[in-house]
Amino acid sequence: MKLKKRLLALGMVLVLAVAGLTGCGGQDTSSSEVEEELYIIPQAGGSVTWPEGMDTSVTFGSQMDDASGTLYVVFNGVQNRFTNYFTPAGDTITVNSYATSENENATTDYLVTLWKEGYGGREYVDGCTIEFQTGGDCATASFSGLDPNSRYKVGIAYMSGTYRISGGLSISGLSGAEALTDEETSEA
């Protein structure tokens, strides 16, 4: 019961925090639908094709393909994780993602959030949250208005205290990224 109350409180805080934020560059916030004001809704399609040699069996791992400027991220049985920092090549990056939940009755969506390196840590980029579905189909969305001279990371969040998700994402339009350490790839 305590866990449910904590999750409900966390969800309310997230909703209130995001509701008061302005949209990420290029996002249309004129819609009267609350969901569209809170999140960037991805378009169906896109794909995530793992680079050769990437270990997709780890709990959480990433690999940068310098030739294409794409960071690949795999997640298996996780709830909340962050990539390491990356640098955009321009002012827009594109995220392709898919995931499945370990239980059909679990929440059917997960969030990909954008964070910028700030003084003493990371700072959420206002309005930069993409809401993906957990049905296993790939979808795509973009974050725009980025500073190519700054470093960013994305967070993957799944709002369930009981269930976990597995899947992957790719972030294209990058000039570089830090690798995850062995410890970060195996954290439970």
C-alpha positions as CSV (number, residue, x, y, z in Angstrom):
1,M,0.0,0.0,0.0
2,K,2.8,2.4,0.9
3,L,4.5,1.7,-2.5
4,K,1.2,2.5,-4.4
5,K,0.9,5.8,-2.4
6,R,4.5,6.7,-3.2
7,L,4.2,5.9,-6.9
8,L,0.9,8.0,-7.0
9,A,2.7,10.9,-5.3
10,L,5.7,10.6,-7.7
11,G,3.3,10.5,-10.7
12,M,1.5,13.6,-9.5
13,V,4.7,15.5,-8.9
14,L,5.9,14.6,-12.4
15,V,2.6,15.6,-13.9
16,L,2.6,18.9,-12.0
17,A,6.2,19.6,-12.9
18,V,5.8,18.9,-16.6
19,A,2.4,20.7,-16.8
20,G,4.1,24.0,-15.8
21,L,6.9,23.7,-18.3
22,T,7.1,25.2,-21.8
23,G,7.5,22.9,-24.8
24,C,10.8,21.6,-26.2
25,G,11.8,23.6,-29.3
26,G,9.4,23.0,-32.2
27,Q,6.7,21.4,-30.1
28,D,3.1,22.6,-30.7
29,T,1.6,23.3,-27.3
30,S,-1.6,24.9,-28.6
31,S,-3.6,21.7,-28.5
32,S,-6.4,21.4,-26.0
33,E,-5.5,17.8,-25.2
34,V,-3.6,17.6,-21.9
35,E,-1.6,14.6,-23.0
36,E,-0.2,16.4,-26.0
37,E,0.8,19.4,-23.8
38,L,2.7,17.2,-21.4
39,Y,4.5,14.9,-23.8
40,I,5.9,14.7,-27.3
41,I,3.9,12.1,-29.1
42,P,6.1,9.9,-31.4
43,Q,5.1,8.8,-34.9
44,A,4.8,5.1,-35.7
45,G,7.8,3.8,-37.6
46,G,11.5,3.9,-37.6
47,S,13.8,1.1,-36.5
48,V,16.6,0.2,-34.2
49,T,19.2,-2.1,-35.9
50,W,22.0,-3.0,-33.5
51,P,25.5,-2.4,-34.6
52,E,27.8,-5.4,-35.1
53,G,29.3,-6.6,-31.9
54,M,26.9,-4.9,-29.5
55,D,25.9,-7.1,-26.5
56,T,22.1,-6.8,-26.3
57,S,21.8,-9.2,-23.4
58,V,23.1,-6.8,-20.8
59,T,20.7,-5.1,-18.3
60,F,21.6,-1.7,-19.7
61,G,24.2,-0.9,-22.3
62,S,25.1,1.5,-25.1
63,Q,27.4,1.7,-28.1
64,M,28.2,4.8,-30.2
65,D,28.5,4.4,-34.0
66,D,30.8,7.3,-34.9
67,A,30.3,6.9,-38.6
68,S,26.6,7.5,-38.5
69,G,26.5,9.7,-35.4
70,T,24.1,7.3,-33.6
71,L,24.1,6.1,-30.0
72,Y,22.4,2.7,-29.5
73,V,21.0,1.8,-26.1
74,V,19.6,-1.6,-25.0
75,F,17.6,-2.1,-21.8
76,N,16.5,-5.4,-20.4
77,G,14.3,-5.7,-17.3
78,V,14.7,-2.1,-16.1
79,Q,12.5,0.7,-14.7
80,N,14.6,3.8,-14.7
81,R,18.0,4.5,-16.3
82,F,20.1,7.2,-17.8
83,T,22.5,7.1,-20.7
84,N,25.9,8.8,-20.3
85,Y,26.4,12.2,-21.8
86,F,26.5,12.8,-25.6
87,T,27.0,15.9,-27.8
88,P,24.5,16.7,-30.6
89,A,26.0,17.5,-34.0
90,G,23.3,20.2,-34.6
91,D,20.2,21.5,-32.9
92,T,18.0,18.4,-33.4
93,I,18.4,14.7,-32.4
94,T,16.0,11.9,-33.4
95,V,15.0,9.1,-31.0
96,N,13.7,5.7,-32.3
97,S,12.5,3.3,-29.6
98,Y,10.6,0.2,-28.9
99,A,9.9,-1.8,-25.8
100,T,7.8,-4.6,-24.3
101,S,6.6,-5.0,-20.8
102,E,7.0,-8.3,-18.9
103,N,3.2,-8.2,-18.1
104,E,0.3,-7.3,-20.3
105,N,-1.6,-5.7,-17.4
106,A,1.3,-3.3,-16.6
107,T,1.4,0.3,-17.6
108,T,1.5,0.5,-21.4
109,D,3.9,3.5,-21.8
110,Y,7.3,4.6,-20.9
111,L,9.0,8.0,-21.0
112,V,12.2,9.2,-22.7
113,T,13.4,12.5,-21.2
114,L,16.1,14.9,-22.2
115,W,18.6,16.2,-19.7
116,K,21.4,18.8,-20.1
117,E,24.6,18.9,-18.2
118,G,24.4,21.7,-15.7
119,Y,26.1,23.1,-12.7
120,G,26.7,20.2,-10.3
121,G,24.8,17.7,-12.4
122,R,22.0,17.2,-14.9
123,E,19.0,19.5,-15.5
124,Y,15.8,18.5,-17.2
125,V,15.2,20.3,-20.5
126,D,11.8,21.8,-20.2
127,G,9.1,20.0,-22.2
128,C,11.4,17.4,-23.6
129,T,9.6,14.2,-22.7
130,I,8.6,11.6,-25.3
131,E,5.9,9.1,-24.4
132,F,6.4,5.7,-26.1
133,Q,4.2,2.7,-26.0
134,T,5.3,-0.7,-24.8
135,G,3.6,-2.8,-27.5
136,G,6.9,-3.7,-29.2
137,D,6.4,-1.5,-32.2
138,C,9.1,1.1,-33.0
139,A,8.2,4.8,-33.0
140,T,10.2,8.0,-33.7
141,A,10.3,11.5,-32.3
142,S,12.8,14.4,-32.2
143,F,14.1,16.9,-29.7
144,S,15.0,20.2,-31.2
145,G,16.4,23.5,-30.0
146,L,19.6,21.9,-28.6
147,D,23.0,23.6,-28.2
148,P,25.7,21.7,-30.1
149,N,28.2,23.1,-27.6
150,S,26.5,21.4,-24.6
151,R,26.3,17.8,-23.4
152,Y,23.0,15.9,-22.9
153,K,21.7,12.6,-21.8
154,V,18.4,10.8,-22.0
155,G,16.5,9.1,-19.2
156,I,14.2,6.1,-19.7
157,A,11.4,5.9,-17.1
158,Y,8.7,3.3,-16.6
159,M,6.1,4.1,-14.1
160,S,5.6,0.8,-12.3
161,G,6.8,-0.4,-9.0
162,T,6.3,-4.0,-9.9
163,Y,7.0,-4.6,-13.6
164,R,9.9,-3.9,-15.8
165,I,10.5,-3.2,-19.6
166,S,12.9,-4.4,-22.2
167,G,13.7,-2.8,-25.5
168,G,16.1,-0.4,-27.2
169,L,16.5,3.0,-28.6
170,S,18.8,4.8,-31.0
171,I,19.6,8.5,-30.8
172,S,20.9,9.9,-34.1
173,G,22.3,13.3,-35.0
174,L,25.2,13.1,-32.5
175,S,28.9,14.1,-32.8
176,G,30.0,11.9,-29.9
177,A,29.0,10.1,-26.7
178,E,30.6,8.7,-23.5
179,A,30.6,5.0,-23.1
180,L,28.9,3.3,-20.2
181,T,31.2,1.6,-17.7
182,D,30.9,-2.2,-17.0
183,E,29.3,-1.4,-13.7
184,E,26.6,0.8,-15.3
185,T,25.8,-1.9,-17.9
186,S,25.1,-4.6,-15.2
187,E,23.3,-2.6,-12.6
188,A,20.0,-4.2,-11.6
